[in-house]
C-alpha cells in the first residue's frame, strides 16, 4: 500500500509555525487563543495554552476517564506552577487569570520559546537561569510526564513545584469546600492524594529525592475566559495541597510524574526516553494532520475506536465511518482500519439484527449509519483492493443492502421509486446537521434527504461491483441493477431544483430549496445518477455560494437563516452551527466532485484550497483543525479543539488530488 503523500504541500520554514518566540508569548492577547492538545489512546489528554494559562474548564495537565464515575473525562491535575529560586529570590513561572483581566503570577514574561514540533517544550529565562520544560502523556495509561532541564545557571538553583488540583468532571467547575480530603500518603519521592470519594488516588513523584511540604490552600477565583465567551460558568477554585522542592544543577534534568498509580522513580528517566522515541515530528502539514488524526484513536477493553473530537466528544457512529478511511488508509495503516472497523461493524450488526445499541459507539441508531458504513468499505476497496474488501466485508455489505431492501431498516424506508425516505426529521435530528434547541432540530430535515439518497445509490452500485467479482451472483446482480435503474429514473424528478442544483430534502408536500452542501455527495461519490452537465450545474452553485478558504458553508449567505459567525451563548452558536458555519471535512467530497467535473483543469484549484489550511496549523489548537470556522471573513476557528472528520477528510482530499488521473489519461494508457 503506497504511503508517499502530498508531494505538493508547502512547507513553511520547516514548520517554524509550531515554534513561537517571546514576542508572541509575552503578548497575552496574541498567545492566549493558541492552545495545544495531546492524547494517548487511553482516552486521557493534556491541554492548555502555549503560555500555560488555562483558558477552558477542559484544560489540564492530566485529564482522564474515571470509569467508576461515568463516561466523561475528569480534570485531576489542572496545572503545575513552577518557581525558580536563586539567592532566596523566587521567580514564579506560572500564570492564571483572575477577575478584571488580572493575571498572576505573570510567569509568561519569562517564556522565551514554545516549540511543539515533537513534544510540548517551553523555554524560560530568568536572569542567568535558562530552564526548559518538556511534557507529554504516556501512551495507553493516565500519566503525564514533565522533564525540567536546567540549561544554564550561574549559582545554586532550587526548583519548586506547586500542583493545583481539580478532581472534577470536565463539564463542571469546583469551588472551595469542606468535603475535600486533606490527607495524603507518602510514596517514593512524592505523595499520593485523593480529594473526593470515588476518585482514584493521584500519585505525584519526582525522579530525584525532594522535600514535600504540606500547606493546603485554595487558589480562589481562577477564570476561564473561553467558557465566559461561550456563556458557561467560568470561575473555579483549585486546591493546592503543598509543594515539592529540590535542588537542580546546571545540565541536570528532573522528571515529574503524575498518574493514578505509583511508579518506581529510578525508572522515570528511562520511561521518558522510551516514550519520547515513540513520538513523531510535526515537520510538515501532512504530518500534523496525520498525528492529529491518529490522536483520535481510543483503545478500550482491547478494542479500538475513533473519538469524534476533543475535548468533549465521545465515540459516535457517523463520525467513525466518515473519519475511518482518512485516519487509517490514507496514512498507510490498513491494519488499523481493520481494528477499528471490527467493533463498528459488530455494533451496526447488533443494531440491525437485534435493535441493540452499543455501549461505546453512540448514535448507532441514526438512519444514515448503514449508508456511511457502505461508503467506508468502498474506500477500503479503493485503497487496498476490491477483492480484499469483498473477502473481509463483502458479507457485511450485502447484509446492509438486504436490511434496507427488505424494509427492515428503522427509519430508512425504501420507496417504490427506488429512493430512500426518512421520517420524523422535523421532530428529531436524523442527519449530521443535528444541532437542537429545546430538543428540536434547528435544521429540520426529513423525507428524501439528498445525501442519504446519494449514499444509498452509491452503496447499491458498490454492492453490485463486489458481487461481480465472483461467479454465481447473476440473479442477485440483476435484481439490484433493476433497483439502481429505477432509482436513476426518479432521482432527477425528485431532487432537481430550478437553477440546476439539488434540493436539500423533499417531502410529499415540500421541497427545501436552500443551497446546502449535502448535494455534494450526489455530485462527487464514485457512483452518481447525474450526468456531467448536471453535476457541473450543481457544483457551480455550491462553489459560488458555499466555498470558503476554510471549508464549505453549511448554508448560502443568501438565506434568511444565514448565521455566519459561530460565537455567543449556546443558543446563538447552535443556530449558526449548520446555518452558516463552514466545515473542513466537506472538502473531501468537494475535491472529488470538482475533479470529476473539471478534470485536469481543476487540479490547481483544489491545491489552492488545501494550501489555505496550512496556516491553521499555527492557530487555535496548533497542529490540528478546529471543529468549525466562521462562514464570513476572517474565518476564525471555533468549537472543539479538534474534530476527527476534519483531519481525516482533508487528508483524504490530499490523497484524492495526488492520485488523480483524468479519464482521458486513462484511455491513453
C-alpha positions, -999 to 999 in steps of 0.1 A, spaced: 0 0 0 15 33 -11 21 58 16 41 86 0 17 115 0 12 152 -7 42 160 -27 29 195 -34 23 206 1 40 239 10 64 236 40 66 270 56 102 275 71 105 239 83 74 240 105 85 273 121 48 278 127 50 253 155 76 274 172 66 306 190 91 332 203 88 356 232 74 384 210 41 364 207 43 346 240 46 377 262 16 393 244 -13 376 261 -38 390 236 -20 370 209 -9 340 228 -39 331 250 -60 320 220 -33 295 209 -38 260 225 -22 226 223 -37 192 229 -20 158 234 -38 124 238 -26 89 245 -51 63 232 -63 56 267 -88 84 264 -68 108 286 -54 141 273 -33 171 283 -41 205 271 -35 242 279 -23 273 261 12 279 248 18 301 279 5 275 303 -25 296 313 -57 275 313 -85 293 294 -110 265 293 -125 244 320 -115 215 298 -78 224 301 -55 205 324 -22 187 325 -39 154 333 -75 149 322 -85 113 322 -115 89 321 -127 76 355 -149 47 345 -164 44 380 -178 79 377 -193 76 342 -185 83 306 -169 117 309 -133 128 314 -122 143 347 -96 170 354 -72 157 381 -41 178 377 -52 212 365 -18 229 364 17 228 380 32 261 390 70 262 388 91 285 408 129 291 403 147 301 435 181 318 435 197 336 464 164 334 483 145 352 455 116 334 439 106 337 403 72 321 396 68 308 361 30 300 364 1 321 352 -36 322 359 -64 346 350 -85 363 377 -113 389 378 -109 421 358 -83 408 333 -58 403 361 -31 377 356 -9 363 383 19 354 388 26 365 352 52 339 346 46 343 308 71 372 309 99 347 314 90 325 284 114 327 256 101 300 233 74 274 229 81 245 205 56 218 196 73 201 167 80 169 187 67 174 222 54 205 240 85 224 252 87 257 270 120 276 274 122 301 303 148 326 311 151 342 345 182 364 347 211 340 342 188 309 345 176 291 314 151 263 322 132 241 298 100 222 305 90 193 282 58 174 286 37 146 272 13 118 281 25 82 285 7 60 259 -22 38 270 -22 49 306 -33 80 325 1 95 333 17 129 324 55 133 325 72 167 327 110 170 323 127 200 337 163 207 325 185 235 338 203 246 307 222 273 323 227 289 358 255 308 375 246 300 411 228 274 432 192 269 420 162 254 436 131 242 417 97 244 435 66 227 420 32 235 433 4 213 419 -31 227 415 -58 200 417 -94 200 405 -107 164 408 -139 172 388 -159 163 357 -147 183 327 -181 198 323 -183 212 358 -163 236 380 -152 232 416 -154 257 444 -137 258 478 -154 234 500 -152 214 533 -155 180 517 -120 180 502 -97 153 517 -65 170 531 -48 137 538 -20 123 517 3 93 517 40 94 513 54 74 484 89 73 469 100 109 461 64 121 463 29 118 476 -5 102 467 -37 121 473 -74 117 466 -96 148 471 -130 131 469 -146 97 474 -149 77 441 -119 92 425 -86 73 421 -55 84 440 -33 108 421 4 100 426 29 128 421 65 119 421 99 132 411 129 113 396 151 129 423 149 129 460 129 160 471 112 177 500 75 178 501 59 204 523 22 201 531 5 235 532 -31 230 519 -47 261 505 -70 272 477 -63 292 446 -96 311 446 -113 328 416 -94 313 387 -112 323 355 -116 306 321 -123 333 295 -132 308 267 -161 295 289 -172 330 297 -174 338 260 -194 306 254 -220 315 280 -210 289 306 -198 292 342 -161 303 342 -148 307 377 -132 280 397 -112 274 429 -83 250 427 -69 230 456 -32 233 464 -21 205 488 15 217 491 47 218 471 78 199 461 112 214 464 146 201 452 180 214 441 187 213 404 222 216 389 233 230 356 228 204 329 206 183 351 171 170 342 144 162 368 112 144 358 78 150 374 52 122 371 15 124 378 -6 93 374 -32 71 391 -6 45 401 28 50 417 60 45 397 95 34 406 111 68 404 145 54 394 129 43 361 113 77 352 142 88 331 142 56 311 104 58 308 107 93 295 133 83 269 113 53 257 81 73 253 100 101 236 111 77 209 75 69 201 67 105 192 67 117 156 78 151 142 52 176 131 76 187 103 50 191 75 14 200 71 7 163 62 24 150 94 5 175 115 -28 162 102 -16 126 104 -7 129 140 -39 147 148 -60 120 130 -43 92 149 -46 110 182 -84 104 179 -79 67 182 -90 52 215 -83 17 229 -108 3 253 -111 -33 265 -88 -44 238 -109 -28 210 -101 4 190 -124 33 183 -123 68 169 -133 96 192 -154 122 173 -133 151 187 -116 167 217 -121 177 243 -158 169 249 -169 145 222 -174 107 226 -172 79 201 -200 84 175 -211 60 148 -213 85 119 -180 102 127 -164 68 130 -173 57 95 -166 91 79 -132 95 97 -121 59 93 -106 59 58 -87 92 62 -74 82 97 -60 49 86 -59 40 49 -48 74 37 -18 73 60 -9 38 50 -23 19 80 -46 -9 67 -44 -30 99 -57 0 119 -87 2 96 -95 -34 103 -91 -30 141 -115 0 142 -139 -15 117 -143 -47 137 -162 -32 167 -180 -7 145 -192 -35 122 -203 -56 152 -222 -26 167 -240 -20 135 -249 -56 130 -262 -58 166 -284 -28 160 -297 -40 126 -305 -76 137 -314 -72 174 -322 -34 178 -294 -33 204 -274 0 208 -237 -2 216 -223 8 250 -194 27 235 -204 38 199 -231 63 203 -259 71 178 -256 38 160 -294 40 155 -292 71 132 -308 62 99 -278 70 77 -252 49 96 -255 19 74 -250 41 43 -218 56 58 -206 21 66 -210 11 29 -190 42 19 -162 33 44 -159 -2 29 -159 13 -6 -129 34 4 -112 2 17 -118 -14 -17 -103 17 -34 -71 20 -14 -65 -17 -7 -83 -38 -33 -119 -48 -42 -110 -85 -37 -98 -79 -2 -128 -57 6 -151 -85 -6 -132 -111 14 -134 -91 47 -165 -71 43 -185 -84 13 -210 -103 35 -215 -71 57 -221 -50 26 -248 -75 13 -264 -76 48 -268 -38 48 -283 -39 13 -308 -66 23 -316 -48 55 -328 -18 35 -343 -36 6 -363 -59 29 -377 -29 47 -360 -39 80 -341 -6 84 -355 16 111 -365 50 97 -348 44 63 -377 33 41 -370 21 5 -398 37 -15 -413 21 -47 -395 48 -68 -361 33 -56 -352 62 -33 -349 61 5 -371 81 28 -367 91 64 -395 101 88 -395 125 118 -366 147 109 -387 177 118 -391 164 154 -357 148 160 -324 154 142 -317 125 119 -286 136 99 -252 151 106 -269 185 107 -280 177 143 -280 209 163 -311 213 185 -329 239 206 -351 226 234 -348 191 219 -360 200 184 -337 202 154 -326 237 144 -322 225 109 -352 201 104 -346 177 75 -370 149 67 -382 129 38 -359 123 9 -326 136 21 -302 143 -7 -270 128 9 -289 98 22 -301 90 -14 -267 97 -29 -251 73 -4 -278 47 -10 -273 47 -48 -235 47 -44 -237 18 -19 -261 -1 -41 -238 1 -71 -208 -8 -49 -226 -39 -37 -232 -48 -74 -195 -43 -81 -184 -67 -53 -209 -93 -65 -194 -91 -99 -160 -103 -85 -173 -139 -82 -194 -162 -104 -228 -173 -95 -243 -140 -85 -261 -132 -117 -296 -133 -103 -288 -110 -74 -269 -86 -96 -299 -84 -120 -322 -77 -90 -300 -49 -76 -293 -35 -110 -330 -32 -117 -334 -13 -84 -305 10 -93 -321 17 -127 -354 25 -110 -335 50 -88 -319 66 -118 -352 72 -135 -366 90 -104 -337 109 -88 -337 139 -111 -375 142 -108 -373 144 -70 -342 165 -64 -336 189 -94 -342 224 -83 -347 255 -106 -313 266 -115 -299 231 -119 -287 225 -83 -303 199 -60 -330 203 -33 -316 196 2 -346 174 11 -380 167 -3 -413 155 13 -446 148 -3 -456 184 1 -424 204 3 -390 207 -14 -363 226 5 -346 249 -20 -319 260 5 -284 258 -11 -266 235 13 -235 213 9 -253 179 12 -258 178 -26 -220 174 -30 -224 137 -23 -247 133 -53 -221 151 -74 -188 136 -61 -194 100 -50 -179 73 -73 -214 62 -85 -238 90 -93 -270 91 -113 -262 127 -126 -247 134 -160 -216 156 -162 -235 187 -173 -259 182 -144 -231 178 -119 -214 209 -132 -245 230 -128 -249 218 -92 -212 222 -84 -211 257 -98 -238 267 -74 -220 251 -44 -187 268 -54 -203 302 -58 -225 301 -27 -207 279 -2 -169 276 -8 -146 295 16 -109 292 24 -116 272 55 -143 247 43 -178 245 29 -205 267 43 -235 249 57 -259 274 42 -258 300 14 -254 336 26 -285 345 6 -307 325 30 -326 344 57 -314 319 83 -278 325 75 -257 329 106 -220 333 96 -203 338 130 -201 309 154 -199 328 187 -221 339 216 -241 318 240 -252 282 235 -283 291 216 -266 316 193 -239 291 185 -263 263 179 -282 284 154 -250 291 135 -237 255 136 -255 244 104 -268 277 91 -236 294 81 -206 279 99 -182 262 75 -168 226 78 -134 215 66 -145 178 64 -167 186 34 -136 194 14 -130 156 8 -162 152 -12 -159 186 -27 -124 177 -41 -139 145 -56 -168 164 -71 -146 192 -86 -121 169 -102 -149 147 -116 -163 177 -133 -133 198 -143 -107 170 -146 -71 182 -152 -81 219 -152 -93 216 -116 -61 203 -101 -45 237 -94 -78 250 -79 -80 221 -54 -43 225 -45 -50 261 -35 -80 251 -14 -58 226 5 -29 251 10 -52 275 27 -55 251 56 -18 250 63 -18 283 82 -43 268 106 -15 246 120 -2 275 139 -35 289 150 -62 280 175 -53 244 186 -19 241 169 -12 212 146 -49 204 140 -81 218 126 -109 234 147 -144 220 148 -160 247 127 -150 280 111 -169 313 106 -187 315 73 -176 350 67 -141 366 69 -118 364 86 -130 327 90 -119 322 126 -119 287 140 -143 278 169 -158 250 189 -139 218 198 -101 219 196 -101 190 171 -127 171 151 -118 137 137 -137 140 104 -119 173 96 -84 159 98 -94 127 81 -113 142 52 -87 169 45 -61 141 44 -83 122 20 -87 153 -2 -49 154 -4 -48 118 -15 -76 123 -40 -56 151 -56 -23 132 -56 -39 101 -71 -60 120 -96 -56 107 -132 -81 122 -156 -102 98 -176 -87 109 -208 -52 100 -195 -65 65 -185 -78 60 -220 -43 68 -234 -27 40 -213 
